Amino acid sequence: MAQEVTDATFEEVVLKSQVPVIVDFWAIWCGPCRMIGPVVEEIGQEYGEKAKVVKLDVDTNNGTAAKYGIRNIPTLLFFKNGEVVDKQVGVVPKAVLVKKLEALL
């Protein structure tokens, strides 16, 4: 299961990570977020120790969402060495996300 992060834990979990991280910015009321959620979970299980997959609820953690300019959800940001290196807005096939993640490994 993808780890939940908050404004308070974002720096420690995401920015200080030794492996690439996908951050899924989502909200409970967002239909497309519920569509891509299971795909994000699958990727998290498949990549185990090679990468982290985390979720951030934009309704309860709007500080981090604002910092990264999240205007539409779902938005997935790809981090490596504490920096945003790729971005995906909206629902896409799993293969698109895997390709972006593989490029960071």
LINDA-V871859 format. One record per pair of residues at least 24 apart in sequence whose ideal C-beta (glycine too) atoms are under 8 Angstrom apart, sorted by the first residue. I is the first residue (numbers start at 0). J is the second residue. Records with the same first field share a line. If there is no record, write none. Layout:
I=J  J
This chain:
0=40  43
1=39  40  43  52  53  54
2=51  52  53  54
3=53  54  55  56
4=53  54  55  60  63
5=55  59  60  63
6=60  61  62  63
9=55  60  63
12=51  53
13=51  53  78  81
14=78  81
15=81
16=51  78  81
18=48  49  50  51
19=49  50  51  77  78  79  100  103  104
20=50  51  52  53  77  78  79
21=50  51  52  53  75  76  77  78  96  100
22=53  54  55  75  76  77  78
23=52  53  54  55  73  75
24=55  57  64  67  69  72  73  74  75  76
25=54  55  56  57  72  73
26=56  57  58  72
27=56  58
28=58
29=72  73
31=72  73  89  90
32=72  73
34=90
35=73  75  90  91
38=93  96
39=75  96
41=93
42=93  96  97  100
46=100
49=104
50=100  103  104
77=103
79=103
